[in-house]
């Protein structure tokens, strides 16, 4: 979830002077660490005989991850307008 503030800083105008430069520096590191974290989570949670049920649960996990990210961006947009 640390990727959400860095992504939000790139979308909205931050009040901190050098926030955009820091976000551009940190965002690739966060993307790589998120990929490896999700990969390790999948390796530990996905059953070895890969079945249809496992595929569907893995798909639901990614849908929920996208919903959480977009909800955070919309909440940041709402807070930016206030």
N, C-alpha and C positions, 0 to 999 in steps of 0.2 A: 504493500500500500504506500510505500515511500515514493513510488513513481508518480502518484497523483499530484502532489504539490509541485513537482518539477514540471509536469506536463501543463498544469494550470498556469504556472508563471509564464510559459511560452505562449499561451493563448491570450491571457489578459495582461493589462499593463500593471506591473507590480509597483508598490510604493517604496520598496527598497531599491537603492540606486543600482547595484550590480547584480540583481537577482537573475536577470536574463542570461548574463554571462555564466553565472554559476549553474543555472539550469541546463544550459547547452553543454557544459562540462560534465555534469553529473548524470544527465539523462541516458547517454549510451551505457554507462556503468550500471545504472539501475535496470535498464532493459536486459542486459546480459545476465545480471544476477537474478532477475525475475524469471527469465527463461530457465536457468539452471535450477532455481528453486522449484518451479512447477514441474520440471523434468524429474527431480528427485522425489517430489510428492507423488507423481504418477507411478514411478518405479516402486514405491513402497505401498501404494494403495491399490493398484490395478492387479487383478488376479492373473496368474500365469496363463491359464487357458483362456485366451482372449475370446470372449463370446459376444453376442449381440447385446446382452444386458450390460456388460462392461463398457462397450462402445457407447451406448446410450447414456450411461452415468457419466462417462468422461465428457460427452458433449454437453450435458447439463451443467457440469462443472465450469466449462468454458463460457457458456451462456451467462451463468451467474457472475462470473468474473467480469465480463463485459458490462453487465448491468451495474455492478458496483462501481466500475470506473466511470461510466457515463453519469451515474447519479452524483458522484463526487464533483464532476466537472459542472453539472447543472447547479449544484449547491454553491459552488464557487462563483458561478455567473450570477446567481441570485444575491450572494453576499457582496459582489462587486458593484451591483446597482444600488445597494443601500447606502 
